[in-house]
Amino acid sequence: MDVVLIPLLKIITIVINLYINLIILSVIYHFLMFFGILSSTNRYVYMAGVFFYRITEPCYKYIRKVLPPIANIDFSPMVLILGLVFVQEAVARLAMKLM
């Protein structure tokens, strides 16, 4: 059982870490768009924006139902990252117990 479960838990932590990095890249992308450093008229920049939207928005919408933007500041990326770090640590501790 441990032969299958431990690598599976490690893959789960890698996927969570990848998603956290995508959230951070999405936040940086939106800052660059807000300050006018990137232009959405560029096709590749637009496609990157659509990619980030499709990857992150399904999780953000559930958080925004509970915690709406306060003073036009969206805290959903931060809440999502904190939740993912919590899950990642729980999975890592479970993998350590199984070893």
N, C-alpha and C positions, 0 to 999 in steps of 0.2 A: 504493500500500500504506500509506503514512504517513497518508493522508487518513482511512483507516478505523481504523488501529491506535492513533494518538495519542488521538483522542476516546474510544476504547474503554478505553484505559489510564486516562484521567482518570475515566471512569465507575467503573472498578474501585476507584480510590483514594477516590472519594466514597462508594461502598458500604461500603468497609472503615471509613472514618471514621464513617459512620452506625452501623455495628455496634459500634464502640468506644464511641460515645456511649450506645447501648442497654445495653451491659455496665455502664457507669458508673451509669446510671439504675437498673439492676437491683440493683447493690450498695447504692446509697442507699436504694432501696425496702426491701431486706432489713434494713438497719440500722434504718430507721424502724419496721419490724414488730417487730424484736427488742426495741427499747426501748419499745414500747407506744405510740408516737405515732400509728401507724395501726392500725386494727382490721380484721381480716379478715371481720368480720360485715357490713361495708359492702359492698354489691354491686360498686361500681365499684373499690374497692380490691382486692377478690378477683379481679375480672376483669383488673386490671393485673398482679396476681401470676401469674395463669395465663398471660398474654401473655409476661411476662418469663421464666417457666419454659420455655415452649415455644420461645422464641427462643434462649435461652442454654444450656439443658441439653444439647442434642445435642453441643455442642462441649465442655462441661465434663466429660461422662462419659468422654471419651477421655483428657483430661488427668488426671482422678482415678484412672484405671487405672495411670498411671505415677507420679503424685505424690498419694498419699492425703492427707487433711487431717492436719496436724501440730498436736497439742495443741488439737484442735477448731477450728483455723483453716484455712479453705479458701483455698488459694493459686491455685486454678484460674482465677479472673478475672484475676489479675495476670499469670499465665503466658500466658493467651490474649491479653491486651492487648499484651504484649511481642511475642508472635509475630505479631500483626496489624500492629503498627508496623513490624516487620522486613519483612514482605511489602509493606506500603505504601511503604516507602522503596525497596525493590528495584524495584517497579513505577514509582515516580516517576523513579528514575535511568534505567530503561530508556526511559521516555518522553522524558527529556532527551537521551539519546543518539540517539534517532530524529529529533529536531528538527533 
